[in-house]
């Protein structure tokens, strides 16, 4: 069975590696164009492209797949490349480009997507971040038969995982491994001619995981400590939450814990304690203890080291 793979970041690369390791024939990989990266802004291939090149797989990097869009020549060339691959199915994971219906229809069995949420909850671009931020008890992977909608296709397989104390990066890694294994298992059933019957997504419980904006990363001390702690984990490592001391100075926060979630009479944002165990800050409800932070131009540090080079005083009010 021939499989085209479309994806870009590490999450997708894990799946591609698993598909190759399982012995499937992957004649073509689609991924985003190389992007500037690092301090030198050197053009860098995506994680998926790097895996493809290691296995001598043909790579296509169109800017768009829409024939009526801004790059019709690239879209037309990509479409011809997809047709020439004569694939039975396309596997899509965090590709970053919209697949129009004419592309979805090209493979024999259409296109399936590895989505990092329990659909229909958290359709969209940032399901891992949003699940942690919202305090969801569980999330998971949904394999989905793609249609023209935004993550609206029929479900092919679903597996759940507890969110627990995961950060974005640790949950990402577990879900990437889970999604890769689920994809291989499904492809084997497809190859055998006995795949599970697709299931329609429920009409209830639809939510959307909007793309993360850096503007969201500022800690709002009027919110409860529990909400802020969830946001800190959701935004770790990127874009990372931050606290402001004044209009021009602040620091990033990578880890924290809730001291308590009780009502109090302190000023919101007031620093209540600074020592090697943490920086305690009054919130709209409860108290948050900061455990890991980073000043501008510095490194991520446990708070015991951070406070040695960053002056914070009890009674100071963070903005």
VOLO-91171 format. One record per atom (N, C-alpha, C): residue number from 1; residue in one letter; chain; y, x, z. Coordinates in steps of 0.1 Angstrom, whole numbers. Last residue first. Layout:
N
NUM_A_A_Y_X_Z
...
END
This chain:
319
319_X_A_437_23_378
319_X_A_443_12_370
319_X_A_433_5_361
318_X_A_430_31_412
318_X_A_427_33_398
318_X_A_432_21_390
317_X_A_449_41_439
317_X_A_444_29_432
317_X_A_443_32_417
316_X_A_441_59_469
316_X_A_446_59_455
316_X_A_441_47_448
315_X_A_426_59_491
315_X_A_439_51_491
315_X_A_445_50_477
314_X_A_415_92_489
314_X_A_413_78_495
314_X_A_426_71_495
313_X_A_421_109_458
313_X_A_423_107_473
313_X_A_420_93_477
312_X_A_410_134_436
312_X_A_411_119_439
312_X_A_412_117_454
311_X_A_411_160_415
311_X_A_416_155_427
311_X_A_417_139_427
310_X_A_385_179_404
310_X_A_393_167_400
310_X_A_398_160_413
309_X_A_367_198_411
309_X_A_378_202_401
309_X_A_386_190_397
308_X_A_351_186_429
308_X_A_356_199_432
308_X_A_367_203_423
307_X_A_341_163_418
307_X_A_353_162_427
307_X_A_358_175_431
306_X_A_319_171_403
306_X_A_331_166_397
306_X_A_343_166_406
305_X_A_299_178_421
305_X_A_306_189_414
305_X_A_319_184_408
304_X_A_293_152_431
304_X_A_295_163_440
304_X_A_302_175_434
303_X_A_288_137_408
303_X_A_300_136_414
303_X_A_303_147_425
302_X_A_274_157_381
302_X_A_272_149_393
302_X_A_285_148_401
301_X_A_292_157_349
301_X_A_288_163_362
301_X_A_284_153_372
300_X_A_299_165_316
300_X_A_294_155_325
300_X_A_288_162_338
299_X_A_327_188_313
299_X_A_314_184_311
299_X_A_310_172_320
298_X_A_361_184_300
298_X_A_351_189_308
298_X_A_337_185_305
297_X_A_380_171_285
297_X_A_378_185_282
297_X_A_367_191_290
296_X_A_386_149_311
296_X_A_390_153_298
296_X_A_388_168_295
295_X_A_358_147_333
295_X_A_372_147_331
295_X_A_374_151_316
294_X_A_331_126_342
294_X_A_335_137_333
294_X_A_351_136_331
293_X_A_304_117_364
293_X_A_317_115_358
293_X_A_320_128_349
292_X_A_283_99_386
292_X_A_284_109_375
292_X_A_296_107_367
291_X_A_287_79_405
291_X_A_277_90_408
291_X_A_278_102_397
290_X_A_306_56_422
290_X_A_305_64_410
290_X_A_297_77_413
289_X_A_300_26_437
289_X_A_300_40_440
289_X_A_297_48_427
288_X_A_318_-3_442
288_X_A_311_5_433
288_X_A_311_19_437
287_X_A_318_-33_461
287_X_A_322_-20_460
287_X_A_313_-12_451
286_X_A_329_-68_457
286_X_A_320_-57_460
286_X_A_326_-44_458
285_X_A_349_-81_432
285_X_A_339_-85_443
285_X_A_330_-73_445
284_X_A_366_-64_420
284_X_A_370_-78_422
284_X_A_361_-85_432
283_X_A_361_-34_439
283_X_A_362_-41_427
283_X_A_366_-56_430
282_X_A_369_-2_452
282_X_A_369_-16_454
282_X_A_370_-23_441
281_X_A_348_27_450
281_X_A_360_20_445
281_X_A_358_5_447
280_X_A_337_58_460
280_X_A_336_44_462
280_X_A_349_37_458
279_X_A_321_85_447
279_X_A_334_79_448
279_X_A_333_64_448
278_X_A_295_103_465
278_X_A_300_95_454
278_X_A_315_91_457
277_X_A_285_123_481
277_X_A_276_112_478
277_X_A_282_102_467
276_X_A_306_140_485
276_X_A_295_144_476
276_X_A_285_133_473
275_X_A_334_117_485
275_X_A_326_128_491
275_X_A_315_131_481
274_X_A_357_93_491
274_X_A_354_104_481
274_X_A_347_115_489
273_X_A_365_59_493
273_X_A_357_70_498
273_X_A_355_81_487
272_X_A_381_41_481
272_X_A_378_39_495
272_X_A_371_51_501
271_X_A_405_34_458
271_X_A_395_44_462
271_X_A_393_44_477
270_X_A_411_3_444
270_X_A_414_12_454
270_X_A_402_21_457
269_X_A_405_-17_426
269_X_A_407_-3_420
269_X_A_410_7_431
268_X_A_421_-42_443
268_X_A_412_-39_433
268_X_A_415_-25_426
267_X_A_425_-37_478
267_X_A_432_-38_465
267_X_A_421_-34_454
266_X_A_404_-54_501
266_X_A_409_-42_495
266_X_A_416_-45_482
265_X_A_390_-74_513
265_X_A_404_-76_512
265_X_A_411_-64_506
264_X_A_360_-89_498
264_X_A_367_-79_507
264_X_A_382_-82_505
263_X_A_326_-101_492
263_X_A_341_-102_491
263_X_A_347_-93_501
262_X_A_299_-80_482
262_X_A_305_-89_491
262_X_A_320_-90_489
261_X_A_280_-63_471
261_X_A_286_-73_462
261_X_A_293_-84_471
260_X_A_278_-27_476
260_X_A_276_-41_480
260_X_A_283_-50_471
259_X_A_274_-6_459
259_X_A_273_-4_474
259_X_A_270_-18_480
258_X_A_259_-1_429
258_X_A_266_-11_437
258_X_A_263_-8_452
257_X_A_264_30_412
257_X_A_256_21_419
257_X_A_264_11_427
256_X_A_266_49_381
256_X_A_272_44_393
256_X_A_261_35_400
255_X_A_274_71_354
255_X_A_264_65_363
255_X_A_271_60_376
254_X_A_296_78_339
254_X_A_283_77_332
254_X_A_272_71_341
253_X_A_330_77_331
253_X_A_320_74_341
253_X_A_306_71_335
252_X_A_358_98_324
252_X_A_346_89_320
252_X_A_337_88_331
251_X_A_392_95_336
251_X_A_379_102_335
251_X_A_368_92_331
250_X_A_427_100_331
250_X_A_416_93_335
250_X_A_403_101_334
249_X_A_461_96_322
249_X_A_451_104_328
249_X_A_439_95_333
248_X_A_482_80_314
248_X_A_478_91_305
248_X_A_466_99_310
247_X_A_487_59_332
247_X_A_487_56_318
247_X_A_482_67_309
246_X_A_463_69_357
246_X_A_477_64_353
246_X_A_476_62_338
245_X_A_436_67_359
245_X_A_444_70_372
245_X_A_458_66_369
244_X_A_410_48_345
244_X_A_424_54_344
244_X_A_430_56_358
243_X_A_377_53_336
243_X_A_386_48_345
243_X_A_400_55_344
242_X_A_353_44_310
242_X_A_362_53_316
242_X_A_371_46_326
241_X_A_320_45_295
241_X_A_331_38_302
241_X_A_340_48_308
240_X_A_308_55_264
240_X_A_310_59_278
240_X_A_322_51_284
239_X_A_299_44_240
239_X_A_311_53_240
239_X_A_315_59_253
238_X_A_272_65_249
238_X_A_283_63_240
238_X_A_286_48_239
237_X_A_250_68_266
237_X_A_261_78_266
237_X_A_273_75_258
236_X_A_263_41_283
236_X_A_259_55_285
236_X_A_248_59_275
235_X_A_269_15_283
235_X_A_278_24_275
235_X_A_274_38_277
234_X_A_252_3_301
234_X_A_251_-1_287
234_X_A_259_9_278
233_X_A_259_15_325
233_X_A_246_18_320
233_X_A_246_15_305
232_X_A_285_3_327
232_X_A_284_17_327
232_X_A_270_21_322
231_X_A_278_-25_328
231_X_A_286_-19_316
231_X_A_284_-4_316
230_X_A_266_-26_353
230_X_A_258_-29_341
230_X_A_265_-23_328
229_X_A_287_-20_369
229_X_A_276_-11_369
229_X_A_267_-14_357
228_X_A_304_-42_364
228_X_A_308_-29_360
228_X_A_297_-19_360
227_X_A_288_-63_376
227_X_A_292_-63_361
227_X_A_296_-49_357
226_X_A_288_-55_403
226_X_A_275_-56_395
226_X_A_278_-56_380
225_X_A_315_-56_411
225_X_A_308_-43_410
225_X_A_295_-44_402
224_X_A_335_-79_391
224_X_A_326_-76_402
224_X_A_319_-63_400
223_X_A_368_-70_379
223_X_A_355_-75_377
223_X_A_346_-72_389
222_X_A_390_-56_383
222_X_A_391_-70_387
222_X_A_377_-76_386
221_X_A_387_-32_371
221_X_A_384_-32_385
221_X_A_385_-46_391
220_X_A_374_-24_342
220_X_A_384_-34_347
220_X_A_380_-37_361
219_X_A_370_5_324
219_X_A_366_-3_335
219_X_A_377_-12_341
218_X_A_370_6_288
218_X_A_378_8_301
218_X_A_372_-1_312
217_X_A_355_0_266
217_X_A_349_9_275
217_X_A_357_11_288
216_X_A_366_-16_246
216_X_A_358_-23_256
216_X_A_354_-13_268
215_X_A_376_2_228
215_X_A_386_-6_236
215_X_A_379_-13_247
214_X_A_355_10_213
214_X_A_359_19_224
214_X_A_369_12_233
213_X_A_331_-16_207
213_X_A_344_-10_204
213_X_A_348_-1_216
212_X_A_300_-23_192
212_X_A_307_-18_204
212_X_A_320_-12_200
211_X_A_294_-53_174
211_X_A_295_-39_174
211_X_A_304_-34_186
210_X_A_279_-81_191
210_X_A_290_-75_183
210_X_A_290_-60_184
209_X_A_254_-99_191
209_X_A_257_-86_197
209_X_A_267_-79_188
208_X_A_252_-133_198
208_X_A_255_-123_189
208_X_A_259_-110_196
207_X_A_226_-158_204
207_X_A_238_-150_208
207_X_A_240_-139_198
206_X_A_208_-188_208
206_X_A_214_-178_198
206_X_A_226_-171_204
205_X_A_195_-208_222
205_X_A_195_-194_227
205_X_A_201_-184_218
204_X_A_177_-228_198
204_X_A_185_-226_210
204_X_A_185_-212_214
203_X_A_161_-227_177
203_X_A_175_-231_174
203_X_A_183_-228_186
202_X_A_138_-200_174
202_X_A_143_-212_181
202_X_A_157_-214_177
201_X_A_125_-189_142
201_X_A_133_-186_154
201_X_A_137_-199_160
200_X_A_92_-196_130
200_X_A_107_-198_130
200_X_A_113_-195_143
199_X_A_68_-172_124
199_X_A_72_-182_133
199_X_A_87_-184_132
198_X_A_41_-163_101
198_X_A_55_-162_106
198_X_A_59_-174_114
197_X_A_8_-155_110
197_X_A_17_-164_104
197_X_A_31_-163_110
196_X_A_-3_-120_107
196_X_A_-1_-133_115
196_X_A_9_-142_108
195_X_A_-23_-110_78
195_X_A_-11_-109_87
195_X_A_-10_-122_95
194_X_A_-46_-101_62
194_X_A_-47_-110_73
194_X_A_-35_-109_83
193_X_A_-48_-80_44
193_X_A_-47_-93_39
193_X_A_-48_-104_49
192_X_A_-46_-54_52
192_X_A_-59_-60_53
192_X_A_-60_-74_47
191_X_A_-19_-50_51
191_X_A_-27_-43_41
191_X_A_-41_-49_41
190_X_A_-11_-65_73
190_X_A_-6_-69_59
190_X_A_-15_-63_49
189_X_A_-22_-51_93
189_X_A_-27_-65_91
189_X_A_-23_-70_77
188_X_A_-7_-27_90
188_X_A_-22_-27_89
188_X_A_-27_-41_86
187_X_A_18_-36_96
187_X_A_15_-32_82
187_X_A_0_-31_80
186_X_A_16_-41_123
186_X_A_18_-52_114
186_X_A_14_-48_100
185_X_A_12_-15_133
185_X_A_2_-25_135
185_X_A_3_-37_126
184_X_A_37_-3_125
184_X_A_24_2_120
184_X_A_13_-9_121
183_X_A_54_-19_141
183_X_A_55_-19_127
183_X_A_42_-14_120
182_X_A_47_-12_167
182_X_A_45_-26_163
182_X_A_45_-27_148
181_X_A_54_15_168
181_X_A_40_11_169
181_X_A_38_-3_164
180_X_A_82_12_165
180_X_A_74_20_155
180_X_A_60_16_156
179_X_A_89_-3_187
179_X_A_91_-8_174
179_X_A_83_-1_164
178_X_A_83_16_208
178_X_A_77_3_207
178_X_A_77_-3_193
177_X_A_102_36_202
177_X_A_87_39_202
177_X_A_79_26_201
176_X_A_125_22_205
176_X_A_123_28_193
176_X_A_108_31_191
175_X_A_124_14_232
175_X_A_123_4_222
175_X_A_120_10_208
174_X_A_127_39_245
174_X_A_115_31_247
174_X_A_113_20_236
173_X_A_153_46_235
173_X_A_141_55_232
173_X_A_128_47_234
172_X_A_169_26_245
172_X_A_168_28_231
172_X_A_155_36_228
171_X_A_167_30_272
171_X_A_161_18_267
171_X_A_160_19_252
170_X_A_180_55_274
170_X_A_166_54_278
170_X_A_160_41_273
169_X_A_206_48_264
169_X_A_198_58_258
169_X_A_183_57_262
168_X_A_216_28_281
168_X_A_214_25_267
168_X_A_205_35_261
167_X_A_195_29_310
167_X_A_207_31_304
167_X_A_205_28_289
166_X_A_175_8_332
166_X_A_177_15_319
166_X_A_192_17_316
165_X_A_165_-5_353
165_X_A_176_3_355
165_X_A_179_12_343
164_X_A_152_-34_337
164_X_A_153_-26_349
164_X_A_166_-18_351
163_X_A_143_-47_314
163_X_A_154_-38_313
163_X_A_155_-29_325
162_X_A_109_-49_303
162_X_A_119_-51_314
162_X_A_130_-42_312
161_X_A_100_-61_271
161_X_A_101_-50_280
161_X_A_111_-53_291
160_X_A_79_-77_246
160_X_A_89_-77_256
160_X_A_88_-64_265
159_X_A_75_-83_211
159_X_A_70_-77_223
159_X_A_81_-75_233
158_X_A_65_-101_183
158_X_A_75_-100_194
158_X_A_68_-93_205
157_X_A_63_-106_147
157_X_A_57_-101_160
157_X_A_68_-99_170
156_X_A_77_-122_129
156_X_A_64_-117_126
156_X_A_56_-112_138
155_X_A_100_-148_126
155_X_A_95_-137_134
155_X_A_80_-135_131
154_X_A_123_-154_98
154_X_A_111_-158_106
154_X_A_105_-146_114
153_X_A_158_-144_101
153_X_A_145_-146_94
153_X_A_134_-150_104
152_X_A_183_-138_110
152_X_A_179_-152_111
152_X_A_165_-155_106
151_X_A_201_-116_108
151_X_A_189_-116_118
151_X_A_184_-130_120
150_X_A_222_-133_90
150_X_A_223_-122_100
150_X_A_212_-123_110
149_X_A_205_-143_59
149_X_A_213_-145_71
149_X_A_213_-132_80
148_X_A_187_-139_39
148_X_A_201_-135_36
148_X_A_210_-137_48
147_X_A_158_-125_56
147_X_A_164_-134_47
147_X_A_179_-131_46
146_X_A_129_-106_66
146_X_A_144_-107_64
146_X_A_147_-118_54
145_X_A_108_-112_92
145_X_A_109_-113_77
145_X_A_123_-116_73
144_X_A_108_-91_120
144_X_A_113_-103_113
144_X_A_112_-101_98
143_X_A_99_-81_152
143_X_A_97_-78_137
143_X_A_100_-91_130
142_X_A_117_-75_180
142_X_A_112_-86_171
142_X_A_111_-80_157
141_X_A_114_-60_212
141_X_A_114_-58_197
141_X_A_109_-71_190
140_X_A_134_-66_241
140_X_A_122_-62_234
140_X_A_125_-59_220
139_X_A_142_-75_275
139_X_A_146_-75_261
139_X_A_133_-71_253
138_X_A_151_-89_307
138_X_A_141_-83_297
138_X_A_148_-83_283
137_X_A_173_-96_322
137_X_A_161_-91_329
137_X_A_151_-84_320
136_X_A_206_-88_313
136_X_A_193_-94_310
136_X_A_182_-88_317
135_X_A_232_-80_318
135_X_A_223_-81_329
135_X_A_210_-88_326
134_X_A_249_-75_297
134_X_A_248_-89_302
134_X_A_239_-90_314
133_X_A_244_-48_292
133_X_A_258_-52_297
133_X_A_257_-66_303
132_X_A_219_-49_282
132_X_A_221_-42_294
132_X_A_234_-47_300
131_X_A_224_-63_258
131_X_A_213_-68_267
131_X_A_216_-62_281
130_X_A_242_-47_245
130_X_A_246_-60_250
130_X_A_236_-66_260
129_X_A_229_-24_237
129_X_A_240_-23_246
129_X_A_243_-37_253
128_X_A_210_-35_220
128_X_A_205_-28_232
128_X_A_217_-27_242
127_X_A_224_-48_199
127_X_A_216_-56_208
127_X_A_212_-48_221
126_X_A_246_-45_179
126_X_A_244_-37_192
126_X_A_236_-44_202
125_X_A_247_-61_156
125_X_A_247_-47_155
125_X_A_244_-39_168
124_X_A_226_-91_155
124_X_A_237_-83_152
124_X_A_236_-68_155
123_X_A_214_-113_181
123_X_A_215_-110_167
123_X_A_227_-101_165
122_X_A_209_-120_209
122_X_A_214_-107_204
122_X_A_211_-104_190
121_X_A_182_-142_206
121_X_A_192_-136_215
121_X_A_196_-122_209
120_X_A_161_-154_191
120_X_A_175_-153_185
120_X_A_186_-147_194
119_X_A_148_-121_196
119_X_A_156_-130_188
119_X_A_152_-145_192
118_X_A_151_-98_217
118_X_A_142_-109_216
118_X_A_149_-121_209
117_X_A_158_-67_199
117_X_A_161_-78_209
117_X_A_150_-88_207
116_X_A_160_-48_177
116_X_A_158_-44_191
116_X_A_163_-55_200
115_X_A_140_-53_148
115_X_A_152_-56_155
115_X_A_150_-55_170
114_X_A_130_-43_118
114_X_A_127_-40_132
114_X_A_140_-42_140
113_X_A_122_-64_91
113_X_A_132_-57_99
113_X_A_127_-55_113
112_X_A_108_-65_58
112_X_A_107_-68_72
112_X_A_117_-59_80
111_X_A_110_-80_26
111_X_A_115_-69_35
111_X_A_113_-74_49
110_X_A_84_-88_3
110_X_A_97_-89_8
110_X_A_101_-77_17
109_X_A_59_-83_-9
109_X_A_59_-90_4
109_X_A_73_-91_10
108_X_A_69_-70_-32
108_X_A_59_-80_-33
108_X_A_59_-89_-20
107_X_A_104_-63_-34
107_X_A_91_-60_-30
107_X_A_81_-72_-30
106_X_A_128_-80_-42
106_X_A_121_-71_-51
106_X_A_107_-67_-46
105_X_A_142_-97_-25
105_X_A_131_-103_-33
105_X_A_123_-93_-41
104_X_A_162_-82_-14
104_X_A_152_-87_-5
104_X_A_140_-92_-13
103_X_A_178_-79_-37
103_X_A_171_-68_-32
103_X_A_160_-72_-23
102_X_A_188_-105_-40
102_X_A_181_-99_-51
102_X_A_173_-87_-47
101_X_A_202_-108_-15
101_X_A_190_-116_-18
101_X_A_182_-110_-29
100_X_A_214_-77_-2
100_X_A_216_-90_-9
100_X_A_202_-96_-13
99_X_A_216_-61_27
99_X_A_206_-62_16
99_X_A_208_-76_10
98_X_A_242_-41_40
98_X_A_237_-55_38
98_X_A_227_-55_26
97_X_A_235_-11_59
97_X_A_240_-18_47
97_X_A_234_-32_46
96_X_A_223_-2_82
96_X_A_237_-2_81
96_X_A_243_-8_69
95_X_A_196_1_92
95_X_A_200_7_79
95_X_A_215_8_79
94_X_A_179_-6_113
94_X_A_192_0_116
94_X_A_197_7_104
93_X_A_152_-8_93
93_X_A_155_-5_107
93_X_A_169_1_108
92_X_A_129_-22_71
92_X_A_143_-19_74
92_X_A_145_-18_89
91_X_A_104_-18_47
91_X_A_107_-18_61
91_X_A_121_-14_64
90_X_A_92_-36_20
90_X_A_103_-27_25
90_X_A_104_-29_40
89_X_A_62_-36_1
89_X_A_70_-41_11
89_X_A_81_-31_15
88_X_A_51_-25_-22
88_X_A_46_-38_-17
88_X_A_55_-45_-7
87_X_A_71_-10_-48
87_X_A_66_-11_-34
87_X_A_60_-25_-31
86_X_A_79_4_-71
86_X_A_68_-5_-72
86_X_A_62_-8_-58
85_X_A_99_22_-77
85_X_A_90_26_-66
85_X_A_78_16_-66
84_X_A_115_9_-96
84_X_A_106_20_-100
84_X_A_96_24_-90
83_X_A_130_-7_-79
83_X_A_121_-13_-88
83_X_A_110_-3_-93
82_X_A_146_13_-66
82_X_A_137_4_-58
82_X_A_126_-2_-67
81_X_A_160_22_-88
81_X_A_151_31_-81
81_X_A_141_23_-73
80_X_A_175_0_-95
80_X_A_165_5_-105
80_X_A_155_14_-98
79_X_A_191_-2_-72
79_X_A_182_-13_-75
79_X_A_171_-8_-85
78_X_A_206_21_-75
78_X_A_197_20_-63
78_X_A_186_9_-66
77_X_A_221_15_-97
77_X_A_212_27_-98
77_X_A_201_26_-87
76_X_A_235_-7_-88
76_X_A_227_-8_-99
76_X_A_216_3_-100
75_X_A_250_6_-67
75_X_A_241_-5_-64
75_X_A_231_-7_-75
74_X_A_266_24_-82
74_X_A_256_29_-72
74_X_A_246_18_-69
73_X_A_280_5_-98
73_X_A_272_15_-104
73_X_A_261_21_-95
72_X_A_295_-10_-79
72_X_A_284_-16_-87
72_X_A_275_-6_-93
71_X_A_311_-8_-54
71_X_A_303_3_-60
71_X_A_292_-3_-68
70_X_A_323_-31_-44
70_X_A_331_-20_-48
70_X_A_324_-9_-56
69_X_A_300_-58_-56
69_X_A_309_-51_-46
69_X_A_318_-40_-52
68_X_A_281_-70_-70
68_X_A_294_-75_-72
68_X_A_304_-68_-63
67_X_A_258_-57_-62
67_X_A_262_-55_-76
67_X_A_276_-60_-78
66_X_A_254_-41_-32
66_X_A_259_-53_-38
66_X_A_264_-50_-52
65_X_A_247_-19_-18
65_X_A_236_-25_-26
65_X_A_241_-38_-33
64_X_A_266_11_-14
64_X_A_265_-3_-13
64_X_A_253_-7_-22
63_X_A_262_38_-15
63_X_A_273_33_-6
63_X_A_272_18_-4
62_X_A_228_50_-15
62_X_A_239_43_-21
62_X_A_250_39_-11
61_X_A_208_73_-15
61_X_A_219_70_-5
61_X_A_231_63_-11
60_X_A_173_79_-16
60_X_A_185_73_-22
60_X_A_195_70_-12
59_X_A_148_103_-17
59_X_A_158_97_-9
59_X_A_170_92_-18
58_X_A_113_110_-18
58_X_A_126_107_-26
58_X_A_135_99_-17
57_X_A_98_132_5
57_X_A_100_118_0
57_X_A_113_116_-7
56_X_A_89_154_18
56_X_A_91_155_4
56_X_A_92_141_-2
55_X_A_90_155_45
55_X_A_78_150_39
55_X_A_79_149_24
54_X_A_115_163_51
54_X_A_104_171_57
54_X_A_91_167_50
53_X_A_130_142_40
53_X_A_130_155_33
53_X_A_118_164_38
52_X_A_125_122_59
52_X_A_121_121_45
52_X_A_120_134_38
51_X_A_138_133_82
51_X_A_124_130_82
51_X_A_118_129_68
50_X_A_165_133_72
50_X_A_158_146_76
50_X_A_143_144_77
49_X_A_170_106_68
49_X_A_169_115_57
49_X_A_162_128_60
48_X_A_170_97_95
48_X_A_160_92_86
48_X_A_158_102_73
47_X_A_193_110_105
47_X_A_179_113_111
47_X_A_168_109_101
46_X_A_214_119_77
46_X_A_210_110_88
46_X_A_196_115_93
45_X_A_231_151_72
45_X_A_222_140_68
45_X_A_217_132_80
44_X_A_265_159_74
44_X_A_252_160_81
44_X_A_243_148_76
43_X_A_292_179_67
43_X_A_284_168_62
43_X_A_270_169_68
42_X_A_311_190_95
42_X_A_302_193_84
42_X_A_294_181_80
41_X_A_331_190_115
41_X_A_330_179_106
41_X_A_322_183_93
40_X_A_331_209_135
40_X_A_335_213_122
40_X_A_335_203_111
39_X_A_322_194_156
39_X_A_336_198_156
39_X_A_340_203_143
38_X_A_301_167_142
38_X_A_304_179_150
38_X_A_319_183_149
37_X_A_301_154_108
37_X_A_296_154_122
37_X_A_300_167_129
36_X_A_304_133_80
36_X_A_309_144_87
36_X_A_305_143_102
35_X_A_273_120_66
35_X_A_286_118_72
35_X_A_291_131_79
34_X_A_254_110_37
34_X_A_257_120_47
34_X_A_271_118_52
33_X_A_248_74_33
33_X_A_253_87_28
33_X_A_256_97_39
32_X_A_219_59_47
32_X_A_233_59_45
32_X_A_237_73_40
31_X_A_188_55_28
31_X_A_196_58_40
31_X_A_211_59_37
30_X_A_156_48_17
30_X_A_170_45_15
30_X_A_177_48_29
29_X_A_128_64_3
29_X_A_136_61_15
29_X_A_150_59_11
28_X_A_97_61_-14
28_X_A_112_60_-14
28_X_A_118_57_-1
27_X_A_70_60_-11
27_X_A_75_67_-22
27_X_A_90_69_-22
26_X_A_47_63_13
26_X_A_62_59_13
26_X_A_68_67_1
25_X_A_17_51_21
25_X_A_24_58_10
25_X_A_38_53_10
24_X_A_4_57_54
24_X_A_9_48_44
24_X_A_17_56_34
23_X_A_-6_71_76
23_X_A_-12_73_63
23_X_A_-7_64_52
22_X_A_6_72_100
22_X_A_-5_63_99
22_X_A_-11_63_85
21_X_A_27_89_96
21_X_A_16_94_104
21_X_A_4_85_102
20_X_A_45_72_83
20_X_A_39_83_76
20_X_A_27_88_83
19_X_A_50_55_104
19_X_A_45_49_92
19_X_A_38_60_84
18_X_A_62_72_123
18_X_A_50_65_126
18_X_A_43_60_114
17_X_A_85_80_109
17_X_A_75_90_113
17_X_A_62_84_116
16_X_A_98_55_108
16_X_A_94_62_96
16_X_A_83_72_99
15_X_A_103_51_135
15_X_A_95_42_128
15_X_A_90_48_115
14_X_A_121_71_141
14_X_A_109_70_148
14_X_A_99_62_141
13_X_A_143_65_124
13_X_A_135_77_121
13_X_A_121_77_129
12_X_A_155_44_137
12_X_A_148_41_125
12_X_A_138_53_122
11_X_A_166_57_159
11_X_A_158_45_161
11_X_A_149_43_149
10_X_A_183_76_146
10_X_A_170_81_153
10_X_A_161_69_155
9_X_A_196_59_117
9_X_A_197_67_129
9_X_A_183_70_134
8_X_A_187_45_91
8_X_A_196_56_92
8_X_A_195_64_105
7_X_A_166_29_65
7_X_A_171_31_79
7_X_A_180_43_79
6_X_A_140_17_47
6_X_A_154_18_47
6_X_A_159_19_62
5_X_A_112_25_28
5_X_A_118_25_41
5_X_A_133_26_40
4_X_A_86_10_9
4_X_A_100_16_9
4_X_A_105_15_23
3_X_A_52_15_6
3_X_A_63_10_15
3_X_A_76_18_12
2_X_A_22_6_-9
2_X_A_34_14_-10
2_X_A_45_7_-2
1_X_A_-12_8_0
1_X_A_0_0_0
1_X_A_13_9_0
END
